[in-house]
């Protein structure tokens, strides 16, 4: 028994000494060999993954779908946080035109572009909503994303507030299917009774460009990349809405109150 125990202890001691010598002398494994082993293991792993994907291609689609769901959830969370913190800018910016009931208990905020076909499609519904629901207050956010003519129309509309004709001019611009050249914009201005010379002078005020840039920054923070975009409370709905869609949006806000 003693002999067996002695052999075991000797063997363990010998193995320990060998390992120690190899470690100290650097003979265990060189850095190059370690890299080589790691690279070989990685190649084997990559090959196994590739074989799995080739035999189960549906995992790619599932992964992409899961990623899209995750990104959409993250976007909604960011939007909700931004909507909650930017209510003052959305509802009470003195540079944003207001229509409907100025003291309405439910505010509808719209981001739009005068050259946007979807904005033009939604415009009659927005106008009708204000007529049939006295609770509704509408805040307009000029968000020109379709080039220089869109910016020019936005500046003209903002400048028209000085003559108290914004709502009529706003609706006429959205009803028009003409290109938003300066001449066309001024023709529309004449049709709603605006003083064109005064309007041209007011359009030159640099503050309108600042308003547009502020709206763009706000839209970016809220994740609005297209027009129209409708906001009521902490709910943001992108895209054109018909009258029923707007009513449902207002109804949800009413229930929350």
Protein Blocks (a to p, Z undefined) as FASTA:
>chain_A
ZZmmmmmmmmmmmmmmmmmmmmmnopmpcfklmmmmmmmmmmmmmmmmmmmmmmmmmlmm
mmmmmmmmmmmmmmmmmmmmmmmmmmmmmmmgckbccehjfkbcbdcdddddfklmklmm
mmmmmmmmmmmmmkbccddddddfebjklmmmmmmmmmmmmnopmmmmmmmmmmpccdcd
fklmmmmmmmnopafklmmmmmmpmklmmmmmmmmmmmmmnopabdcdddehjaccedjd
dfklmmmmmmmmmmmZZ
